[in-house]
Amino acid sequence: MQENNRNREEKFEAHDIGAGVAAQRAERPHGKLYRWLDNFWYHYKWPVLIGGFFAIVLLVCILQMCGKESEGDVNIVLAGPYSLATDETAYGDLQKCLAAELARDYNDDGQKKVDIMHYTIYSEEQIKAANGEIHTSSNTGNYDTYKDYLTTGDAGILFLDPWLYEELAGKTDHLQEITEVVGKQPEGALLDENGKCYGVRLGDTALYRENSAVRILPADTVICLMKPLVFGEQSEWSHTLEYLRALIG
């Protein structure tokens, strides 16, 4: 009996020794590179994290700058029952044609470009004539956005449907007298009761007659000019005046 117990104990000891060897082999130390990286991370973890964060921010900024479309030299507001967004070719041709009238590259970015702020807006009469084809809620939203943009002071030259022009000219004093800018009464001048010109009929201008790209707009579209209410720099205002003279002069 004692001999059997001794044999059993020897087997258990052999088993424990084998298990210990296996465990020791499984816990073999990592290589030099791993130990170096582990030591480096322990001592320089925070500098690495902070540096990585700023590197990512810098990369995102660079990508955004590279992909960002350059701003135009002059802003134009186009508002009325015009759905130019559905015809990208016509819209692009109009933008190029209007940019060609720029005297020079005002912002020195290597190209002459005009930014068009386009708002599709219908009057109540135009909505009724469309027999339910126009969503009034969308039209109201576009109208409110257009009005809000005018208050920013970024608006310079406007191409407006007649009812929008009459509304702006009749309810506010935000429009610039055009004869003072051009130095003479232009073709297509729309005169108020005092004989002053605050708008020009597009169809009566050389711009309209000589450029088919502009004729996608109705001939009764009115060109007018906002006063420099909150206009950024004086140079921006002078560029807008020079551009207006080129358009209707």
C-alpha positions, 0 to 999 in steps of 0.5 A: 500500500505504501509503495502504491501511494509513493508511485501515485505521488511521483506521478503527481509530481511529474505532472506538476513539473511538466505543467510548470515547464509548459507554463514557463514556455508560454510566458517566454519573454518578448523580443527586443523590439517589443520591449523597446516599444513598451518602454518607449510607450511608457515614457513618451505616451502623452507626447505621442498622443498629443503630437498625433492629435495635432498631426491629424488636425493639420492633415484635415485642415490641409485636405479641406483647403486643397478641396475647397473651391476658391471664392469669387471676385464679386458676389451676385444675387439671382432671385426669381422664378429661375430653376437654374439648378436643374440645368448645370450647363446653362448655369455654368455658361451664365457664370462664365459669361458674367465672369468674363465682364470682370476687369481683372482678378480682384482676389489674385487667386489666378482666375476671374470668377463670379459667385452666384447666390441663386434663390428660386422664388415665386410671387403669389400670382406666379404660384397660382398660375403654376396650378399647384406645381410649386411647393409653397413651403419651399418657396417661403423658405427660399424667400426667407433665406434670400431676405436674410442674406440681404441683411448680411451686407455681402450682397452687391449686384442683384438680378431680380424678378420685377416683383422682387425689385419693386418690393426692395425699391419700394420698402427700403432705402437699401438700393444705390442710385445707378446713374451716380455710379455709371455717370450717365443714365444707362439703357433700360433705366427704370426711373422712380417718381423722382426720375432716379434710376435704381434698376436696369432692365436686363433685356435692354443691355448689351450684355443681354443682346450679345450673350446667349448665355445671359438670355436664359434669364427673362428679359424683364429681369432687373439689375440693381445694386445694394448700398454698402450697408455692412460691406467688408472692405472699401476695396470690395465696394469699389470692385463691385462698382467697377463691375456694375459699370462693365455690365450695364455701361 
